[in-house]
Amino acid sequence: MSVLRKGSAAGRGPGGPGKGGAGPAATGAGATVIRTEASPYGSRRLVIETDGAASAAYLLDSRDRVVGACWLANHRPAPAAPDQGRLDGGRAPLLPASHVRHPEGRPALDGDALEVVWFEEGDGVAVLEAGEPLCVIPGWSDIGRGIPGYSRDATDQSPFAFPLDDEAEEFGPRVGRARDHWKVCDADGSWADFQQSVLGHLLQRLGPGGHYWHDVGRQLPGGNGAPSPVVGVTERPARGDRGFTVLSTVGMSRQRMPTVELYEDDVAPYSRIELAVATTLPSQRAGSIFPWLAQYPWRVVTWFAAGDVVKWYHDAHTFPLNTGEASWEGVLLLDDPSRLDGPVVPGLTGLSTEGDPVRWLWLVPITDEEHRYAKNEGSDALVRRLAQQNRSWVVS
């Protein structure tokens, strides 16, 4: 493992989600893996290593690149200063006595006895020992920028660990919330209860449903086959007062999206979404856009916000919303599509999950040139341009 080694990191790019990371991981000299576990979404993996002198935890992405790391413990007497030789040799450091809770060293960790609790977003993780947090590597941990995880046995900040005690008031409740979330997800009937709450909400807002597609989003290239999130798609056919069909995801809002906290102080208004498209195209054809997007935030480790533009991953002619009259190659996500031309937008607000409001983001197809324009000029500029062109938010 590339032990607590600094590397480059990349984040959300202009006009659309993206993710980068540090360089490839390489096994450290003499290190033994005592615990490894993948996140429920398969996009992150926790690895805990020790070489008998010190232990460390690493958060890897789907390409086995280190995106977060944290020193856990010294297992021999602490030196007066950091051991540069260990760092130069690619091994986890022995933190100095001034920075550790146990200057004499603590017993070895029992990997099998540790409890791993993933945050519901899937981009951060806590490790518990005897029911108490041993370390937390949050989604914002970035070893490339000198932001390590938080360790119980660290008493002062260093490039290798921050004191967990300093953030106990934040992480304690968050770990508890994460445990509760996964217990609920694993409980019999919990998915059906959630599904019915969303479908009942849409019944009130859009009328009776038509076809329903179960568990979309696992057949794309790069899919990891992880067991969650489960996302379906519901059809709300056109009716007397509405000349278009609405297709909506059901399930994205069951879990918060990753990385929102990197951009918003209060994540609750932004972290839970469903996606929708209004269309006069055949429903099965238009609905085939959702397997691409339904699990995108958790697969790529990013979030969808109003104004994002997302580029189609394959050849333009395979884009599900193409009609032959335009060559769409991506989508613009809008929480207020009434900024564009078209009929009155159905109101879908009023649903909440675990106390967080659920927002619907509507899909508007765009060309490759429009995608590049949004990246260069911003999505607001693109919306204004589309409005001037009388572009409708309904896909016809």
N, C-alpha and C positions, 0 to 999 in steps of 0.2 A: 504494500500500500504506500502511496506517496504521502508520507506522514506529515500532517500539518504544514504542507508546503504551499506557499503562496503561488497563485496562478491568476489568469485573467478571468473576468466574468462579464456577461452581457445580460441585459434585461429587455424590457418591453421596447420594441422599436417604434418609430413614428408611424402612425396610421394603422398599426396592427400588432397582435401579440407575437412574441418571440421569446426565445430562451437560449442562453449560452451557458458556458461553464468552464471550469478549469481544465487542465490538460489530463491526459489519460492517467489512470492510477497504476502504480507499479508496486510490487510486493516489497515491503521493507525487510531489512536484514534481520533474521531471527524472530520475526513477528509470527504469532499464532492467532488465528481467528477463533474467538471463543463464542461469538454469536453473530448471526447474520439473519436479516429478515426484510422482506420486500414490503412496500406499502400496499394497502388494499387496492390501489389503482395501478400498481406495477411500474410507476414512473420514478420511484425513489427506492433506494435500498440502504439499510443501515448495516454497517459492519463494525464490530467491536474487536479490537486487537490488543494483544499484550506480548511483550518480549521478556516478561518476568521482572523487569525493572520499572516499567511504566505501562499504563493502559490508555488507550484513546479510542474515540468513536468517530466514525466517518459517515457522512451522508453522500451517497453516490446517485448520479442520474442514470437514465436508462442506457447510457453508453459507458457506464462505469467510470465517469469522471467525478472527481471529488468536488462537491458544491458546498459542503459544510463540514466542519470538524470540531472536535472538542477533546482536550486532555481530560482524563478521568481521575487518575490517581498515580502517585508514586508508590512503589512497593519496596523501596529501600530508603535509607536516610537521605533527606534532601540536601543537595549541595548548597553552598552559599550563593552561587550564581548559576545561571543556566549553563548546562553542559553543551557547549557549541559543537563538540565532537559528535554527540549523538545526532544533533540536527544535521550536521554535514554528512553523516552516514545515513540519512533518511529515516531515522528512528524517532519515535515520540520522545519529547523532552522530559527530563526530570526537572520539574519546577523547583525553584529555590525555596528555602525554608520560609522566607518572608511572604510567600504566596500560597502556602498550603495549610490545610487544617490539621494534617498529620505529618509533622516534620520528620518523625521517625519512620514513616512509611506505613501503609496499611496492608492487610492481608490481600491476597489475590482475589480477583472477582470470579464468581461462579456464573459463567455465562448462562447456564441452564436455569438458574434461579432468578435471573433478571426478567422483569416484565417490560415489554415494549408497547407503548401507547402512541399510535399515530394520530396526529391532529386530523380532524375531519376533512380539511382541505387536501391532505396528503402530501404537503410540502414541508412539514416539520414533524418532529418526533420527540418523545420523552422516554427515558429509560428509568425504571424504578427498581430499587433494591430494598427488599423487605417492606414493600408498600410505600416507600418514600422516594421522591425524585432523586436520582443520582446525577442525571444531566438532562438538559433540554437543548436540542438543536432546532431552532425555529426556522421558518422559511426565509427569514432575512439574514441568516448566517451566511457569510461570504468570506471564506478564508483568503480569497484573492485581495480583498480590501481590508484585511486585518480584523474581521468581525467573526470571532469563533463562537462556539456554543457556550452554554452556561453549565458549570460544574459545581456540584455540592461541595467538593473538597477544595475548591479554589477560594482563597480569601482576598485576593487582589487581582485586578485586571492585568492580563497579559495578552500577547497575540495568539495564545493557545487556549485560553479559557477565561471566561468572565465568571464572577461569583454568582452562583444560583440564588443565594440569599438576597441579593440586591433586587431580584425580580420575582421573589416568592409570591407577592400579592397578585401579580399578573398570571404567572404560570400555574400556580396552585389551582385556581378555579378553571383555568383553561384545560389542564390535564383531566380534571374531573368531568368537564363538559365533553371532552373527547371520549372518555370511557363510556359515559352515558350514551353518546351518539352511537357508538358501535354496538352497545348492548341493545339499543332500540332497533338498529338495522338487522341484528341477528334474531330478534324476537319473532316468533310465529305470528303471522298476520300483520306485521308492521308495514310491509310494503303495500299490502292491499288497503290498509287504512289510509296511508298517504295518498295512494293513487285515487281513491274515492274522494278524498278532500279536494284534489285538483280537478277531477272530472266534475264534481258537484259545483265547484266554482265556475267552471267553463259552461256548464249547463245553464246557470243563471245568467251569464254574460252573453253567450253565443247560441244558446238553444241546444236541441238534441244532437247527439253525436252520431256519426256514421261509422266508417271503418276505424279499426284501432290496430296499429302495428306494435308488436311487443319487442322490447329489448333490442333497440337498434344500435348500431355503432360499433360492432365488434368484428366486422368483416373487412375493414379497410387495411391497406398495407401499413405496417407499423403498429397495428393494434397489438396490445399485449395480452389479451385474453383474460385480464383480471376480472374478478367477480363483481365489481361495482365501479361506477354507478350504473344502476339499471335505469334506462330511459326508454319510454314508449312514445308513440306519436298518435294523436287523436285528430280525427277529421270532423269538422263542423260544417256541413254542407250549406250551400246557398239556400236562402229561404225568401219569403215574400218581401221582407224589408231589407234584404242584403243580397246583392247580386254576385257575390263571390264566396268562395269557400275559405275557411280559415283552418290551417293545419298548425297544431301546437305540440311542442314536446311536453311530456309528462315525466318528471323525475329529476331533471337537472337541479331543481331547487331543493331537493332533499338534502344536499350537502353544499356547504359553502365552497366557492371557487378559490383556488390557490392564489397567492401573491397579492391579494387586494390590499393587505396591510402595508405593503411597500409603498402604496400611493395614496391611501386614504386613512386619516386618523380614526374615523368611525367606519368600520367595515360593514355594519349591519345594513345600511341602505343599498349597498352595492353587491353584496356577496352572493345573493340567491336570485337566479334568473330562470326563466323558461324562454324558448325561442318560438317565434310564430311567423308564418308567411300567409298573406292573403293572395288568392289566385283564382283565375278562371281556367287554368290548365287542368288536365286530368289529375286527380288527387294522388294517385300512386306515383305518377311521374314527378310531380312537384315535391311530394313527400320524401323522395329519394335523396333530397339534399341533406336531410337530417342525420343520416348515419355518419356523414363527414363531420358534423358540428356537435352532435349530442354529447360526446365524451371528450371533445377537443380540449377544454380547459384542464381536465385532470390528466389527459394523456400527454399534453405538451407542457403542463405546469405553468399556466397563465390564467388570465381572466378575461371575460368579455365585458366591455363597457359600451355605453351608448356612444356612437360615433366611430367605433372601430371598423376597419375594413379588413377583410380576411380573403386572401388569395386562394383560389381553387387549386388543389394539390395535383391535378392531372391535366390532360389535354383539354383545351377549351371546348372542343366539340362534344366532350362527355359531360359537360356541366348540366345538371338536371333541369335548370330553369331556362335553358336556351330554347328559343322558339323558331329559330331560322331567320328572323328579322333582325336580330341583334346577336352579337357574339359576347355573351357575358362570361367573365372569368373570375368572379368573386362576388362578395356580398358586403353591403353596408348595413350596420346594425343601428337601428333607431328605436329609442323609447317613445318618441313623439313623431310618428310618420305623417301627422297632419301638416308638417312643414313642407311636404310635397303635395302635388296635385292628387285628386282622387276623392272618393266618397268619405263620409264621416267614419272616423276610426272607432271601432268598438272599444269601450273602456274595460280594461282587464285588471284594474287595481283592486285591492281589498283582500287578497290572500296573504297569509303569513305562515312561516314555518319556523318553529322553535323561537318565536318572538321576532324573527326577521321578516320584513316585508319582501314579497316576491315581485320582481319586475319582469315584464314581458319585453323582449327586444325583437323588433320586426325586421325581417330580412328583405333588403332591396337589392336586386342584382345590379352589378356594375361591370364595366369593361376593364380591360387591363390598363388602358390609358387613364380611366377615372380612378383606378386603384393607385396608380403612380401619382396622379394629381393630388389625391388625399394625403399621400405620404409626404409630398413636398409642400403643400399649401395648408393642410389641415382638413379634417372632415367637415367642419362648419363651412369652409369655402366650397367644398364639393356639394354639400346640401344646397347652398345658395345657387350654385350653378345648375344643379338638377331642377330646382324650383323654377328658375328662369326658362328652362327648356320644357316646362310643364310635364316633367317626368312624374308618373303616377307611382304611388307606393304599392298599388295592386299589380301583381304580375299577371299579365294577360297574354 
